[in-house]
Amino acid sequence: MNSKLLIFFFIGILNFNTLNAQDLPSGFVSETIVNHNAGLIGIEFDSLGRAYTFEKSGKLWFIKNDIISSTPFLDISFKTAECCESGLQGFALDPQYLQNGYIYLAYVLKEDSIPDNQPAPAPSVGRISRFTVMNPASPNPTVDINSEFI
């Protein structure tokens, strides 16, 4: 009986490996955009084809000519909880980004950033904020950190 179970187990493993080895669709391309080991979790492209990427810690980066900026495009890590599955959860450019400069962030606040701080066992207050980029169409856009609209 045990030998039959063992054979069944090995056949299952072999079938699992073949299921994972699928062919990619025609026209699919795998391309490295930037080498950066800071835990990047997402990327957005504006209508000019420029890339913006972000990490869980609350830092956004601008990518120009396949090179990531040396300083963050926006850094809200001072108020972003990063433990467990918290942190900066999402980033989006407004559909009219090049005209209005609006970017949107979804993140979990650190406890000391919560208004009327009510202690909780884990970070639990999420926020969606809009920030304004001062010169979105320029080669070196900058974000006004004080423009946060909650």
N, CA, C and O atoms as a GROMACS GRO file, in nm:
protein
  600
    1MET      N    1   0.082  -0.119   0.000
    1MET     CA    2   0.000   0.000   0.000
    1MET      C    3   0.087   0.127   0.000
    1MET      O    4   0.063   0.221  -0.076
    2ASN      N    5   0.190   0.126   0.088
    2ASN     CA    6   0.278   0.243   0.096
    2ASN      C    7   0.354   0.266  -0.034
    2ASN      O    8   0.376   0.382  -0.072
    3SER      N    9   0.394   0.161  -0.103
    3SER     CA   10   0.467   0.179  -0.229
    3SER      C   11   0.376   0.238  -0.337
    3SER      O   12   0.423   0.314  -0.421
    4LYS      N   13   0.246   0.203  -0.336
    4LYS     CA   14   0.153   0.261  -0.432
    4LYS      C   15   0.136   0.411  -0.406
    4LYS      O   16   0.130   0.489  -0.501
    5LEU      N   17   0.128   0.450  -0.280
    5LEU     CA   18   0.117   0.592  -0.246
    5LEU      C   19   0.242   0.668  -0.287
    5LEU      O   20   0.233   0.780  -0.337
    6LEU      N   21   0.357   0.608  -0.267
    6LEU     CA   22   0.483   0.671  -0.303
    6LEU      C   23   0.493   0.690  -0.455
    6LEU      O   24   0.536   0.796  -0.501
    7ILE      N   25   0.453   0.590  -0.532
    7ILE     CA   26   0.453   0.601  -0.678
    7ILE      C   27   0.357   0.711  -0.722
    7ILE      O   28   0.391   0.792  -0.808
    8PHE      N   29   0.237   0.714  -0.664
    8PHE     CA   30   0.138   0.816  -0.696
    8PHE      C   31   0.192   0.956  -0.666
    8PHE      O   32   0.171   1.050  -0.743
    9PHE      N   33   0.262   0.970  -0.553
    9PHE     CA   34   0.322   1.098  -0.514
    9PHE      C   35   0.424   1.146  -0.618
    9PHE      O   36   0.420   1.262  -0.658
   10PHE      N   37   0.513   1.057  -0.662
   10PHE     CA   38   0.614   1.095  -0.761
   10PHE      C   39   0.554   1.129  -0.897
   10PHE      O   40   0.599   1.221  -0.964
   11ILE      N   41   0.451   1.055  -0.936
   11ILE     CA   42   0.382   1.087  -1.062
   11ILE      C   43   0.319   1.225  -1.052
   11ILE      O   44   0.323   1.302  -1.148
   12GLY      N   45   0.261   1.257  -0.938
   12GLY     CA   46   0.202   1.389  -0.916
   12GLY      C   47   0.305   1.500  -0.927
   12GLY      O   48   0.279   1.605  -0.986
   13ILE      N   49   0.423   1.478  -0.871
   13ILE     CA   50   0.530   1.578  -0.878
   13ILE      C   51   0.575   1.597  -1.022
   13ILE      O   52   0.594   1.710  -1.067
   14LEU      N   53   0.591   1.487  -1.097
   14LEU     CA   54   0.633   1.498  -1.237
   14LEU      C   55   0.528   1.573  -1.318
   14LEU      O   56   0.564   1.656  -1.402
   15ASN      N   57   0.402   1.548  -1.296
   15ASN     CA   58   0.296   1.618  -1.369
   15ASN      C   59   0.292   1.765  -1.332
   15ASN      O   60   0.267   1.850  -1.418
   16PHE      N   61   0.315   1.798  -1.206
   16PHE     CA   62   0.316   1.938  -1.162
   16PHE      C   63   0.424   2.016  -1.235
   16PHE      O   64   0.401   2.129  -1.279
   17ASN      N   65   0.543   1.958  -1.246
   17ASN     CA   66   0.653   2.028  -1.314
   17ASN      C   67   0.622   2.051  -1.462
   17ASN      O   68   0.657   2.156  -1.515
   18THR      N   69   0.558   1.955  -1.529
   18THR     CA   70   0.528   1.975  -1.670
   18THR      C   71   0.419   2.078  -1.689
   18THR      O   72   0.415   2.145  -1.792
   19LEU      N   73   0.329   2.092  -1.592
   19LEU     CA   74   0.225   2.194  -1.604
   19LEU      C   75   0.284   2.334  -1.596
   19LEU      O   76   0.233   2.426  -1.660
   20ASN      N   77   0.389   2.351  -1.520
   20ASN     CA   78   0.451   2.483  -1.505
   20ASN      C   79   0.535   2.522  -1.626
   20ASN      O   80   0.564   2.640  -1.643
   21ALA      N   81   0.574   2.428  -1.708
   21ALA     CA   82   0.660   2.456  -1.823
   21ALA      C   83   0.573   2.483  -1.946
   21ALA      O   84   0.568   2.402  -2.038
   22GLN      N   85   0.506   2.596  -1.947
   22GLN     CA   86   0.419   2.632  -2.058
   22GLN      C   87   0.492   2.725  -2.154
   22GLN      O   88   0.582   2.799  -2.115
   23ASP      N   89   0.451   2.719  -2.280
   23ASP     CA   90   0.507   2.809  -2.380
   23ASP      C   91   0.446   2.948  -2.364
   23ASP      O   92   0.328   2.962  -2.333
   24LEU      N   93   0.528   3.049  -2.386
   24LEU     CA   94   0.480   3.187  -2.380
   24LEU      C   95   0.406   3.223  -2.508
   24LEU      O   96   0.436   3.168  -2.614
   25PRO      N   97   0.311   3.314  -2.500
   25PRO     CA   98   0.239   3.356  -2.620
   25PRO      C   99   0.336   3.421  -2.720
   25PRO      O  100   0.438   3.477  -2.681
   26SER      N  101   0.302   3.412  -2.849
   26SER     CA  102   0.388   3.474  -2.949
   26SER      C  103   0.387   3.625  -2.928
   26SER      O  104   0.284   3.684  -2.896
   27GLY      N  105   0.501   3.688  -2.947
   27GLY     CA  106   0.514   3.831  -2.928
   27GLY      C  107   0.547   3.872  -2.785
   27GLY      O  108   0.572   3.989  -2.758
   28PHE      N  109   0.546   3.776  -2.692
   28PHE     CA  110   0.579   3.806  -2.553
   28PHE      C  111   0.728   3.835  -2.541
   28PHE      O  112   0.810   3.763  -2.597
   29VAL      N  113   0.762   3.941  -2.469
   29VAL     CA  114   0.902   3.978  -2.449
   29VAL      C  115   0.927   3.999  -2.300
   29VAL      O  116   0.852   4.068  -2.233
   30SER      N  117   1.032   3.939  -2.251
   30SER     CA  118   1.077   3.962  -2.114
   30SER      C  119   1.196   4.056  -2.121
   30SER      O  120   1.298   4.026  -2.182
   31GLU      N  121   1.182   4.173  -2.056
   31GLU     CA  122   1.285   4.276  -2.068
   31GLU      C  123   1.312   4.340  -1.933
   31GLU      O  124   1.218   4.379  -1.863
   32THR      N  125   1.438   4.351  -1.895
   32THR     CA  126   1.476   4.419  -1.772
   32THR      C  127   1.472   4.569  -1.799
   32THR      O  128   1.536   4.619  -1.891
   33ILE      N  129   1.395   4.639  -1.717
   33ILE     CA  130   1.384   4.785  -1.734
   33ILE      C  131   1.490   4.854  -1.652
   33ILE      O  132   1.553   4.949  -1.700
   34VAL      N  133   1.512   4.809  -1.530
   34VAL     CA  134   1.611   4.871  -1.444
   34VAL      C  135   1.658   4.769  -1.340
   34VAL      O  136   1.579   4.686  -1.295
   35ASN      N  137   1.785   4.775  -1.304
   35ASN     CA  138   1.838   4.690  -1.197
   35ASN      C  139   1.841   4.772  -1.069
   35ASN      O  140   1.916   4.868  -1.057
   36HIS      N  141   1.757   4.732  -0.974
   36HIS     CA  142   1.746   4.804  -0.848
   36HIS      C  143   1.700   4.704  -0.744
   36HIS      O  144   1.598   4.639  -0.762
   37ASN      N  145   1.773   4.690  -0.635
   37ASN     CA  146   1.743   4.587  -0.537
   37ASN      C  147   1.676   4.640  -0.412
   37ASN      O  148   1.701   4.588  -0.303
   38ALA      N  149   1.593   4.741  -0.423
   38ALA     CA  150   1.530   4.798  -0.305
   38ALA      C  151   1.389   4.746  -0.283
   38ALA      O  152   1.313   4.805  -0.206
   39GLY      N  153   1.351   4.638  -0.346
   39GLY     CA  154   1.220   4.581  -0.324
   39GLY      C  155   1.109   4.651  -0.401
   39GLY      O  156   1.002   4.677  -0.346
   40LEU      N  157   1.133   4.681  -0.526
   40LEU     CA  158   1.031   4.746  -0.608
   40LEU      C  159   0.912   4.652  -0.624
   40LEU      O  160   0.929   4.533  -0.647
   41ILE      N  161   0.791   4.708  -0.611
   41ILE     CA  162   0.672   4.623  -0.618
   41ILE      C  163   0.574   4.662  -0.727
   41ILE      O  164   0.475   4.592  -0.749
   42GLY      N  165   0.598   4.771  -0.796
   42GLY     CA  166   0.505   4.812  -0.901
   42GLY      C  167   0.567   4.914  -0.993
   42GLY      O  168   0.669   4.976  -0.961
   43ILE      N  169   0.503   4.932  -1.109
   43ILE     CA  170   0.553   5.027  -1.208
   43ILE      C  171   0.436   5.087  -1.284
   43ILE      O  172   0.337   5.019  -1.310
   44GLU      N  173   0.448   5.214  -1.319
   44GLU     CA  174   0.349   5.286  -1.399
   44GLU      C  175   0.423   5.358  -1.510
   44GLU      O  176   0.539   5.397  -1.493
   45PHE      N  177   0.356   5.377  -1.624
   45PHE     CA  178   0.414   5.451  -1.736
   45PHE      C  179   0.324   5.568  -1.770
   45PHE      O  180   0.202   5.554  -1.774
   46ASP      N  181   0.384   5.685  -1.794
   46ASP     CA  182   0.304   5.800  -1.838
   46ASP      C  183   0.287   5.794  -1.990
   46ASP      O  184   0.342   5.706  -2.055
   47SER      N  185   0.212   5.888  -2.045
   47SER     CA  186   0.185   5.884  -2.190
   47SER      C  187   0.308   5.917  -2.275
   47SER      O  188   0.305   5.899  -2.396
   48LEU      N  189   0.415   5.964  -2.212
   48LEU     CA  190   0.541   5.986  -2.283
   48LEU      C  191   0.629   5.861  -2.281
   48LEU      O  192   0.738   5.859  -2.339
   49GLY      N  193   0.581   5.755  -2.213
   49GLY     CA  194   0.656   5.630  -2.204
   49GLY      C  195   0.756   5.626  -2.091
   49GLY      O  196   0.835   5.531  -2.082
   50ARG      N  197   0.756   5.727  -2.005
   50ARG     CA  198   0.850   5.729  -1.892
   50ARG      C  199   0.795   5.643  -1.778
   50ARG      O  200   0.674   5.634  -1.759
   51ALA      N  201   0.884   5.580  -1.705
   51ALA     CA  202   0.845   5.486  -1.600
   51ALA      C  203   0.861   5.546  -1.461
   51ALA      O  204   0.953   5.624  -1.434
   52TYR      N  205   0.769   5.508  -1.374
   52TYR     CA  206   0.771   5.544  -1.232
   52TYR      C  207   0.752   5.414  -1.157
   52TYR      O  208   0.662   5.336  -1.190
   53THR      N  209   0.833   5.388  -1.058
   53THR     CA  210   0.823   5.265  -0.983
   53THR      C  211   0.819   5.296  -0.834
   53THR      O  212   0.859   5.403  -0.790
   54PHE      N  213   0.770   5.200  -0.756
   54PHE     CA  214   0.758   5.225  -0.613
   54PHE      C  215   0.793   5.101  -0.533
   54PHE      O  216   0.792   4.988  -0.584
   55GLU      N  217   0.823   5.125  -0.407
   55GLU     CA  218   0.856   5.016  -0.316
   55GLU      C  219   0.767   5.025  -0.192
   55GLU      O  220   0.711   5.130  -0.161
   56LYS      N  221   0.756   4.915  -0.124
   56LYS     CA  222   0.669   4.902  -0.007
   56LYS      C  223   0.702   5.004   0.102
   56LYS      O  224   0.613   5.045   0.177
   57SER      N  225   0.826   5.044   0.112
   57SER     CA  226   0.868   5.136   0.218
   57SER      C  227   0.808   5.275   0.205
   57SER      O  228   0.810   5.352   0.301
   58GLY      N  229   0.754   5.308   0.087
   58GLY     CA  230   0.694   5.439   0.068
   58GLY      C  231   0.775   5.531  -0.022
   58GLY      O  232   0.753   5.652  -0.024
   59LYS      N  233   0.868   5.475  -0.096
   59LYS     CA  234   0.949   5.556  -0.188
   59LYS      C  235   0.907   5.530  -0.331
   59LYS      O  236   0.887   5.416  -0.372
   60LEU      N  237   0.894   5.639  -0.408
   60LEU     CA  238   0.866   5.632  -0.551
   60LEU      C  239   0.990   5.678  -0.624
   60LEU      O  240   1.059   5.770  -0.580
   61TRP      N  241   1.016   5.615  -0.737
   61TRP     CA  242   1.136   5.645  -0.815
   61TRP      C  243   1.097   5.677  -0.958
   61TRP      O  244   1.002   5.620  -1.012
   62PHE      N  245   1.170   5.768  -1.019
   62PHE     CA  246   1.151   5.806  -1.159
   62PHE      C  247   1.261   5.738  -1.239
   62PHE      O  248   1.378   5.742  -1.201
   63ILE      N  249   1.222   5.674  -1.349
   63ILE     CA  250   1.320   5.606  -1.434
   63ILE      C  251   1.334   5.684  -1.564
   63ILE      O  252   1.236   5.705  -1.636
   64LYS      N  253   1.456   5.725  -1.593
   64LYS     CA  254   1.483   5.804  -1.714
   64LYS      C  255   1.594   5.737  -1.791
   64LYS      O  256   1.701   5.711  -1.736
   65ASN      N  257   1.569   5.707  -1.919
   65ASN     CA  258   1.667   5.640  -2.003
   65ASN      C  259   1.718   5.510  -1.940
   65ASN      O  260   1.837   5.480  -1.942
   66ASP      N  261   1.624   5.434  -1.882
   66ASP     CA  262   1.653   5.305  -1.817
   66ASP      C  263   1.743   5.317  -1.694
   66ASP      O  264   1.802   5.218  -1.651
   67ILE      N  265   1.753   5.437  -1.638
   67ILE     CA  266   1.832   5.458  -1.516
   67ILE      C  267   1.739   5.512  -1.408
   67ILE      O  268   1.668   5.610  -1.430
   68ILE      N  269   1.741   5.448  -1.293
   68ILE     CA  270   1.657   5.492  -1.182
   68ILE      C  271   1.720   5.615  -1.117
   68ILE      O  272   1.843   5.624  -1.106
   69SER      N  273   1.637   5.708  -1.074
   69SER     CA  274   1.688   5.832  -1.014
   69SER      C  275   1.770   5.801  -0.889
   69SER      O  276   1.746   5.701  -0.822
   70SER      N  277   1.866   5.888  -0.858
   70SER     CA  278   1.952   5.865  -0.742
   70SER      C  279   1.880   5.900  -0.612
   70SER      O  280   1.916   5.848  -0.506
   71THR      N  281   1.781   5.985  -0.618
   71THR     CA  282   1.699   6.019  -0.502
   71THR      C  283   1.553   5.988  -0.537
   71THR      O  284   1.514   5.994  -0.653
   72PRO      N  285   1.473   5.956  -0.436
   72PRO     CA  286   1.333   5.923  -0.466
   72PRO      C  287   1.257   6.040  -0.530
   72PRO      O  288   1.281   6.156  -0.498
   73PHE      N  289   1.168   6.007  -0.618
   73PHE     CA  290   1.075   6.101  -0.680
   73PHE      C  291   0.982   6.156  -0.572
   73PHE      O  292   0.949   6.274  -0.572
   74LEU      N  293   0.941   6.069  -0.480
   74LEU     CA  294   0.861   6.106  -0.363
   74LEU      C  295   0.894   6.006  -0.254
   74LEU      O  296   0.907   5.886  -0.279
   75ASP      N  297   0.908   6.055  -0.131
   75ASP     CA  298   0.941   5.969  -0.018
   75ASP      C  299   0.843   5.996   0.095
   75ASP      O  300   0.849   6.101   0.160
   76ILE      N  301   0.751   5.902   0.119
   76ILE     CA  302   0.658   5.914   0.232
   76ILE      C  303   0.687   5.805   0.336
   76ILE      O  304   0.600   5.771   0.417
   77SER      N  305   0.809   5.751   0.334
   77SER     CA  306   0.845   5.643   0.426
   77SER      C  307   0.836   5.684   0.573
   77SER      O  308   0.821   5.599   0.660
   78PHE      N  309   0.844   5.814   0.601
   78PHE     CA  310   0.835   5.861   0.738
   78PHE      C  311   0.696   5.840   0.797
   78PHE      O  312   0.680   5.845   0.919
   79LYS      N  313   0.596   5.815   0.714
   79LYS     CA  314   0.461   5.792   0.767
   79LYS      C  315   0.398   5.663   0.718
   79LYS      O  316   0.279   5.640   0.740
   80THR      N  317   0.477   5.578   0.653
   80THR     CA  318   0.425   5.454   0.599
   80THR      C  319   0.467   5.336   0.686
   80THR      O  320   0.586   5.314   0.710
   81ALA      N  321   0.368   5.259   0.734
   81ALA     CA  322   0.396   5.136   0.809
   81ALA      C  323   0.443   5.031   0.710
   81ALA      O  324   0.382   5.013   0.604
   82GLU      N  325   0.552   4.963   0.743
   82GLU     CA  326   0.609   4.869   0.646
   82GLU      C  327   0.604   4.725   0.693
   82GLU      O  328   0.649   4.636   0.620
   83CYS      N  329   0.553   4.699   0.811
   83CYS     CA  330   0.555   4.562   0.861
   83CYS      C  331   0.447   4.476   0.795
   83CYS      O  332   0.349   4.527   0.741
   84CYS      N  333   0.467   4.347   0.801
   84CYS     CA  334   0.372   4.249   0.747
   84CYS      C  335   0.337   4.283   0.602
   84CYS      O  336   0.426   4.294   0.518
   85GLU      N  337   0.209   4.299   0.574
   85GLU     CA  338   0.167   4.331   0.438
   85GLU      C  339   0.124   4.476   0.426
   85GLU      O  340   0.045   4.511   0.338
   86SER      N  341   0.175   4.560   0.513
   86SER     CA  342   0.142   4.702   0.511
   86SER      C  343   0.235   4.775   0.415
   86SER      O  344   0.297   4.713   0.329
   87GLY      N  345   0.243   4.907   0.430
   87GLY     CA  346   0.332   4.985   0.346
   87GLY      C  347   0.259   5.050   0.231
   87GLY      O  348   0.136   5.060   0.232
   88LEU      N  349   0.335   5.095   0.134
   88LEU     CA  350   0.277   5.153   0.014
   88LEU      C  351   0.218   5.040  -0.068
   88LEU      O  352   0.289   4.950  -0.112
   89GLN      N  353   0.088   5.044  -0.088
   89GLN     CA  354   0.016   4.935  -0.154
   89GLN      C  355  -0.008   4.958  -0.302
   89GLN      O  356  -0.016   4.863  -0.380
   90GLY      N  357  -0.019   5.085  -0.341
   90GLY     CA  358  -0.048   5.112  -0.481
   90GLY      C  359  -0.012   5.253  -0.521
   90GLY      O  360  -0.004   5.343  -0.438
   91PHE      N  361   0.009   5.271  -0.650
   91PHE     CA  362   0.046   5.400  -0.706
   91PHE      C  363  -0.017   5.410  -0.844
   91PHE      O  364  -0.013   5.314  -0.922
   92ALA      N  365  -0.075   5.525  -0.875
   92ALA     CA  366  -0.136   5.544  -1.008
   92ALA      C  367  -0.116   5.688  -1.054
   92ALA      O  368  -0.114   5.781  -0.974
   93LEU      N  369  -0.102   5.703  -1.184
   93LEU     CA  370  -0.096   5.835  -1.246
   93LEU      C  371  -0.237   5.870  -1.291
   93LEU      O  372  -0.310   5.785  -1.342
   94ASP      N  373  -0.276   5.994  -1.272
   94ASP     CA  374  -0.405   6.042  -1.319
   94ASP      C  375  -0.410   6.030  -1.472
   94ASP      O  376  -0.308   6.048  -1.538
   95PRO      N  377  -0.527   5.998  -1.530
   95PRO     CA  378  -0.535   5.991  -1.676
   95PRO      C  379  -0.491   6.121  -1.745
   95PRO      O  380  -0.445   6.118  -1.860
   96GLN      N  381  -0.505   6.234  -1.677
   96GLN     CA  382  -0.461   6.364  -1.731
   96GLN      C  383  -0.332   6.410  -1.664
   96GLN      O  384  -0.307   6.530  -1.649
   97TYR      N  385  -0.249   6.313  -1.623
   97TYR     CA  386  -0.128   6.342  -1.547
   97TYR      C  387  -0.041   6.453  -1.607
   97TYR      O  388   0.002   6.543  -1.535
   98LEU      N  389  -0.014   6.448  -1.734
   98LEU     CA  390   0.075   6.548  -1.795
   98LEU      C  391   0.016   6.688  -1.792
   98LEU      O  392   0.090   6.786  -1.803
   99GLN      N  393  -0.116   6.700  -1.776
   99GLN     CA  394  -0.180   6.831  -1.767
   99GLN      C  395  -0.196   6.877  -1.621
   99GLN      O  396  -0.168   6.992  -1.589
  100ASN      N  397  -0.242   6.785  -1.532
  100ASN     CA  398  -0.271   6.828  -1.394
  100ASN      C  399  -0.166   6.785  -1.292
  100ASN      O  400  -0.165   6.837  -1.180
  101GLY      N  401  -0.078   6.693  -1.326
  101GLY     CA  402   0.028   6.650  -1.236
  101GLY      C  403  -0.018   6.565  -1.118
  101GLY      O  404   0.058   6.550  -1.022
  102TYR      N  405  -0.138   6.509  -1.122
  102TYR     CA  406  -0.189   6.432  -1.008
  102TYR      C  407  -0.137   6.288  -1.010
  102TYR      O  408  -0.140   6.219  -1.112
  103ILE      N  409  -0.090   6.245  -0.892
  103ILE     CA  410  -0.056   6.105  -0.869
  103ILE      C  411  -0.131   6.060  -0.745
  103ILE      O  412  -0.158   6.140  -0.656
  104TYR      N  413  -0.163   5.932  -0.740
  104TYR     CA  414  -0.241   5.877  -0.629
  104TYR      C  415  -0.166   5.763  -0.564
  104TYR      O  416  -0.107   5.678  -0.632
  105LEU      N  417  -0.168   5.762  -0.430
  105LEU     CA  418  -0.100   5.658  -0.354
  105LEU      C  419  -0.198   5.597  -0.255
  105LEU      O  420  -0.278   5.667  -0.194
  106ALA      N  421  -0.190   5.466  -0.238
  106ALA     CA  422  -0.265   5.395  -0.135
  106ALA      C  423  -0.161   5.335  -0.041
  106ALA      O  424  -0.074   5.260  -0.084
  107TYR      N  425  -0.171   5.369   0.088
  107TYR     CA  426  -0.071   5.321   0.182
  107TYR      C  427  -0.130   5.304   0.321
  107TYR      O  428  -0.238   5.355   0.351
  108VAL      N  429  -0.058   5.230   0.406
  108VAL     CA  430  -0.096   5.208   0.544
  108VAL      C  431  -0.010   5.297   0.631
  108VAL      O  432   0.113   5.300   0.617
  109LEU      N  433  -0.076   5.371   0.721
  109LEU     CA  434  -0.006   5.467   0.806
  109LEU      C  435   0.067   5.400   0.922
  109LEU      O  436   0.021   5.299   0.976
  110LYS      N  437   0.182   5.457   0.960
  110LYS     CA  438   0.247   5.420   1.085
  110LYS      C  439   0.158   5.467   1.198
  110LYS      O  440   0.082   5.562   1.182
  111GLU      N  441   0.166   5.401   1.313
  111GLU     CA  442   0.080   5.439   1.426
  111GLU      C  443   0.097   5.585   1.466
  111GLU      O  444  -0.002   5.652   1.496
  112ASP      N  445   0.221   5.636   1.466
  112ASP     CA  446   0.241   5.775   1.510
  112ASP      C  447   0.197   5.877   1.406
  112ASP      O  448   0.204   5.997   1.432
  113SER      N  449   0.151   5.832   1.288
  113SER     CA  450   0.099   5.922   1.186
  113SER      C  451  -0.053   5.926   1.184
  113SER      O  452  -0.112   6.000   1.106
  114ILE      N  453  -0.116   5.846   1.269
  114ILE     CA  454  -0.261   5.838   1.272
  114ILE      C  455  -0.316   5.952   1.357
  114ILE      O  456  -0.276   5.967   1.472
  115PRO      N  457  -0.407   6.032   1.301
  115PRO     CA  458  -0.470   6.137   1.382
  115PRO      C  459  -0.542   6.076   1.501
  115PRO      O  460  -0.606   5.971   1.489
  116ASP      N  461  -0.532   6.142   1.617
  116ASP     CA  462  -0.595   6.090   1.740
  116ASP      C  463  -0.558   5.944   1.761
  116ASP      O  464  -0.644   5.858   1.779
  117ASN      N  465  -0.428   5.918   1.758
  117ASN     CA  466  -0.373   5.782   1.762
  117ASN      C  467  -0.445   5.692   1.861
  117ASN      O  468  -0.441   5.714   1.982
  118GLN      N  469  -0.511   5.591   1.807
  118GLN     CA  470  -0.574   5.488   1.888
  118GLN      C  471  -0.488   5.362   1.871
  118GLN      O  472  -0.487   5.303   1.762
  119PRO      N  473  -0.417   5.319   1.975
  119PRO     CA  474  -0.328   5.204   1.961
  119PRO      C  475  -0.401   5.082   1.904
  119PRO      O  476  -0.515   5.053   1.941
  120ALA      N  477  -0.334   5.013   1.816
  120ALA     CA  478  -0.388   4.892   1.755
  120ALA      C  479  -0.279   4.785   1.757
  120ALA      O  480  -0.161   4.819   1.761
  121PRO      N  481  -0.316   4.656   1.754
  121PRO     CA  482  -0.214   4.551   1.758
  121PRO      C  483  -0.127   4.546   1.632
  121PRO      O  484  -0.017   4.490   1.635
  122ALA      N  485  -0.174   4.602   1.523
  122ALA     CA  486  -0.097   4.605   1.398
  122ALA      C  487  -0.141   4.726   1.317
  122ALA      O  488  -0.251   4.777   1.338
  123PRO      N  489  -0.057   4.772   1.226
  123PRO     CA  490  -0.100   4.885   1.142
  123PRO      C  491  -0.234   4.854   1.076
  123PRO      O  492  -0.251   4.748   1.014
  124SER      N  493  -0.328   4.946   1.089
  124SER     CA  494  -0.462   4.915   1.042
  124SER      C  495  -0.533   5.030   0.972
  124SER      O  496  -0.647   5.014   0.929
  125VAL      N  497  -0.469   5.145   0.961
  125VAL     CA  498  -0.534   5.259   0.898
  125VAL      C  499  -0.475   5.280   0.759
  125VAL      O  500  -0.357   5.310   0.743
  126GLY      N  501  -0.560   5.263   0.659
  126GLY     CA  502  -0.519   5.283   0.521
  126GLY      C  503  -0.558   5.421   0.474
  126GLY      O  504  -0.651   5.482   0.527
  127ARG      N  505  -0.488   5.470   0.376
  127ARG     CA  506  -0.514   5.604   0.326
  127ARG      C  507  -0.492   5.606   0.175
  127ARG      O  508  -0.401   5.541   0.123
  128ILE      N  509  -0.576   5.682   0.106
  128ILE     CA  510  -0.554   5.712  -0.035
  128ILE      C  511  -0.532   5.861  -0.044
  128ILE      O  512  -0.616   5.940  -0.001
  129SER      N  513  -0.420   5.900  -0.101
  129SER     CA  514  -0.383   6.042  -0.110
  129SER      C  515  -0.351   6.079  -0.253
  129SER      O  516  -0.308   5.997  -0.334
  130ARG      N  517  -0.372   6.206  -0.281
  130ARG     CA  518  -0.332   6.262  -0.410
  130ARG      C  519  -0.220   6.362  -0.384
  130ARG      O  520  -0.228   6.444  -0.293
  131PHE      N  521  -0.115   6.353  -0.463
  131PHE     CA  522  -0.006   6.449  -0.459
  131PHE      C  523   0.001   6.518  -0.594
  131PHE      O  524  -0.047   6.465  -0.694
  132THR      N  525   0.062   6.637  -0.597
  132THR     CA  526   0.075   6.711  -0.721
  132THR      C  527   0.222   6.719  -0.763
  132THR      O  528   0.308   6.759  -0.685
  133VAL      N  529   0.246   6.681  -0.886
  133VAL     CA  530   0.379   6.693  -0.946
  133VAL      C  531   0.385   6.831  -1.010
  133VAL      O  532   0.298   6.867  -1.089
  134MET      N  533   0.487   6.908  -0.975
  134MET     CA  534   0.495   7.047  -1.018
  134MET      C  535   0.520   7.065  -1.167
  134MET      O  536   0.471   7.160  -1.226
  135ASN      N  537   0.594   6.977  -1.227
  135ASN     CA  538   0.632   6.992  -1.368
  135ASN      C  539   0.628   6.855  -1.436
  135ASN      O  540   0.732   6.803  -1.475
  136PRO      N  541   0.509   6.796  -1.451
  136PRO     CA  542   0.499   6.656  -1.494
  136PRO      C  543   0.554   6.625  -1.632
  136PRO      O  544   0.598   6.513  -1.656
  137ALA      N  545   0.554   6.720  -1.723
  137ALA     CA  546   0.602   6.692  -1.859
  137ALA      C  547   0.750   6.723  -1.877
  137ALA      O  548   0.807   6.694  -1.982
  138SER      N  549   0.814   6.781  -1.775
  138SER     CA  550   0.956   6.816  -1.788
  138SER      C  551   1.043   6.690  -1.778
  138SER      O  552   0.996   6.586  -1.732
  139PRO      N  553   1.168   6.700  -1.820
  139PRO     CA  554   1.258   6.584  -1.812
  139PRO      C  555   1.286   6.540  -1.668
  139PRO      O  556   1.322   6.425  -1.645
  140ASN      N  557   1.270   6.632  -1.572
  140ASN     CA  558   1.297   6.600  -1.431
  140ASN      C  559   1.181   6.647  -1.344
  140ASN      O  560   1.193   6.749  -1.276
  141PRO      N  561   1.069   6.575  -1.345
  141PRO     CA  562   0.954   6.618  -1.265
  141PRO      C  563   0.982   6.609  -1.116
  141PRO      O  564   1.062   6.526  -1.071
  142THR      N  565   0.917   6.695  -1.038
  142THR     CA  566   0.932   6.695  -0.893
  142THR      C  567   0.794   6.698  -0.827
  142THR      O  568   0.699   6.754  -0.882
  143VAL      N  569   0.784   6.636  -0.710
  143VAL     CA  570   0.658   6.629  -0.637
  143VAL      C  571   0.663   6.727  -0.521
  143VAL      O  572   0.764   6.738  -0.451
  144ASP      N  573   0.554   6.799  -0.501
  144ASP     CA  574   0.539   6.886  -0.384
  144ASP      C  575   0.489   6.799  -0.270
  144ASP      O  576   0.372   6.762  -0.268
  145ILE      N  577   0.576   6.767  -0.173
  145ILE     CA  578   0.540   6.681  -0.060
  145ILE      C  579   0.426   6.741   0.022
  145ILE      O  580   0.350   6.668   0.086
  146ASN      N  581   0.414   6.874   0.020
  146ASN     CA  582   0.308   6.940   0.097
  146ASN      C  583   0.176   6.948   0.022
  146ASN      O  584   0.080   7.006   0.072
  147SER      N  585   0.169   6.890  -0.097
  147SER     CA  586   0.046   6.896  -0.176
  147SER      C  587  -0.049   6.780  -0.147
  147SER      O  588  -0.151   6.766  -0.213
  148GLU      N  589  -0.016   6.698  -0.048
  148GLU     CA  590  -0.100   6.581  -0.020
  148GLU      C  591  -0.244   6.622   0.008
  148GLU      O  592  -0.271   6.708   0.092
  149PHE      N  593  -0.335   6.559  -0.064
  149PHE     CA  594  -0.479   6.579  -0.046
  149PHE      C  595  -0.536   6.443  -0.010
  149PHE      O  596  -0.529   6.348  -0.088
  150ILE      N  597  -0.594   6.436   0.110
  150ILE     CA  598  -0.643   6.307   0.162
  150ILE      C  599  -0.791   6.294   0.132
  150ILE      O  600  -0.852   6.193   0.168
   0.00000   0.00000   0.00000
